[in-house]
Amino acid sequence: MSDDAIVRRRRAWFGVLLLCGGLLGHLLAAQAIGGSRIAYTHHIIGFVGLTVVSGAIIVGLGWRFWRGRHDITLLSLGALQALVGLAVYLERFRIN
């Protein structure tokens, strides 16, 4: 396996880990606001909806600027979701 393939695989796995981190932020926020079924449902639906919408935008940008580099696309999506997950988790402290 070439060095480039190893780097691409690592970027892709890091993107997956960041996606998991984003989902964790949503789940922790749902737990913090009461942990009810509806809270978890809304946070998971929000995560999936945001992933679909932002994923479509990032895939479009990837098709335009870094065609064939799926690792960069996945890493970008993961980074965005991790930032949003962190923001959602931190936002729970502002709820009275």
N, C-alpha and C positions, 0 to 999 in steps of 0.2 A: 504494500500500500504506500502510495507516495505521501510526502509531507503535506502537500496541498489537500489531499483527501482527508488526512487526519485533522487538519485545522478546520476544514469545512464540517466534519462530523462533530467536533467539539463545539463549534459555534451553534450548530443545530441543537445539540443537547443543552447548551446553556440557554438557548431560546425557550426550550421546553421547560427547563427549570424556572425561568422567569415567568412563564405562563402559569405554572403551578403556584408561584409566589403571588401573582395577581389574584388567582382564585382564592388563595389562603387569606388575602386581605379582605376580600368580600365576605368570606365565611366568618372570619373573626369579627367583622363589623356586624354581621347578622346575629352572632352570638351575643355581642355586647349590648345590642338594643333589645334584648329579651330572649333571643333564641327560639322564638316561636316558628312554627312551620311556615307561616306566611313571610316572615322575615328572611328565612333561608331561601324560600322560593323566589322572592323578589330579587335578592342579591345574586342568585345563580342565573336567573333570567337576564338580569342586567349585565352580568359577566359575559354570558353567551351572546347577547345582542351586541354588546360593544365589541366583542371579538369578531363577530361577523361583519359589522360595519367597518371597523378599523382594518380588519383583515382584507376586505375588498379594496379599500383605498391603498393599503400597503402593497398588495399584490399588483394593483395597477401601476404604482410607482416602480415596483420591482420589474415589471414587464418593460417599462420605459427606460429605466436607468441601469439596472443590473440584471439583465436577462440571463436566466439559467443559474442564478446564484440563489437557490432556495434557502441556503443557510442564512444568508443576510436577511432575507424576507422573514424567516422564522425568528431570528434574533431581534429584528426591529419590532415585530408584533409582540414578542415576549417582553421587551423593554417597555413598550408602551403600556401593556397590561400590568406590569409590575408597578409602574408609576401610578397608574389609575387605582390599582388595588391598595397601594399605600395611601393615596389621597382619600379613598373611601374609608379606609380604616381610621385615619386621623380625623376625618370629618365627624366620626361618631362622638368625639369628645366635645363637639360644639352643640350637640343635641341636648336640650334641657329636659 
